């Protein structure tokens, strides 16, 4: 896979993760009394975008979802820091690194078989 295709794929996974995180975070704000019920409208749109973004990947769905899971983990740790204001620990970084290594094995390993 060339660099441009890899960058596009990673960007698509990242956008998908943001859509999912936002779609789960907004109702949490409403349910905890930190936001208006109107947050359910952008929440719904975000989850629709999440599902649509998953359909844009040309690879087999199982590989897409497995790889996406690792990108989601990495994005969620970024969310932890930038949105929740919690500094990630070395355990967080180690877990993300292991997940990304596993995703790389899944995503790229089928090409050598």
N, C-alpha and C positions, 0 to 999 in steps of 0.2 A: 504494500500500500504506500503510495507516495505521500509526501509531507502535507500537501494541500488536502488530500482526501482524509488523512488522519486528523488534521486540524478541524475539518468540517465535521467529521464524525464525533470528535470530542466535544465540539461546540454544540452539536445536536444533543448529545447526552447531557451536557451541562444545562442547556435550556430546558430539557425535559425534567431534570432534577429540580431546578428552580420552580417550574410550574407545579410539580408535585408538592414540594415543601410549602409553597405559598398556599396551595389548595388545602393543605392540612393545618397550616398556621392560622389562617384567617378565622375559621370556625372556632379554633381554640381561644382566640381573643374574645370572640363573642360569648362563648360558653363560660369563660372565666370572668365575665363582666368588664373586660377591658376594651370592648368595642361594641359597635352597633350591630343589630341584626342585618343591616344593609351590607355588612361584610360578606354575607352569604352569596351575594350576586357576583362579586369578583372571584370569590372562592369557586363557584360553579364554573365560571369561565376559565379559571386557571386549571381545574381538573379536566375540562373538555380539551384544553390545549395540551395537557399532559398526555392524554390518551391519543390525540391526533399526532403529536410528536413521535410517540412510540411507533406509529404506523409508517413513518418515513424511512425507517431503516430497512435496507434491502436484504440483510442477512436473515438466517433462520431465527425465528422468534426466541427460541430457548437460549441461543448464544447472545442475542441482543439483550434479553432480560438479565442474564447472568452478568454480562459486562456492565450493563446499566447499573446494576446493584452496587458495584464497586465505585462507579462514578458518583452515584447517589450518596454513598458513605462519605466520600471525600467532600462533596458539596455540603452535606449535613454538618460536618465538622467545621467547615467555613461558616456556615449559618450559625452554629453554636458560638463562634467567636464574634462575628460581625452583627448578628441580630440579637442573640441572647446575652452578649457581653460576657461570656464565660471563656476563659483562656483554656484552650485544649491542653491536655497532658501528653507526655511522651507515649502513654498507652494508646491515646487516641491516634496519634501519628503512626505508631507501629501498626495498629489495626487497619488503618487506611492503606498503609504500604503493603501489608499482606493481602488485603482485598484487591488492590490494584495489580499486584503481581499475579494473583490467581486469575483475575479478569484478563490480563495480558496472555496468560497461558491458554485460556479458553478461546479468546478472540483470535489469536494468531496460531495456536497449535494445530487447528484443523487444516491449515494450509500445507503442512508438511506431510500429512498422511496420504 
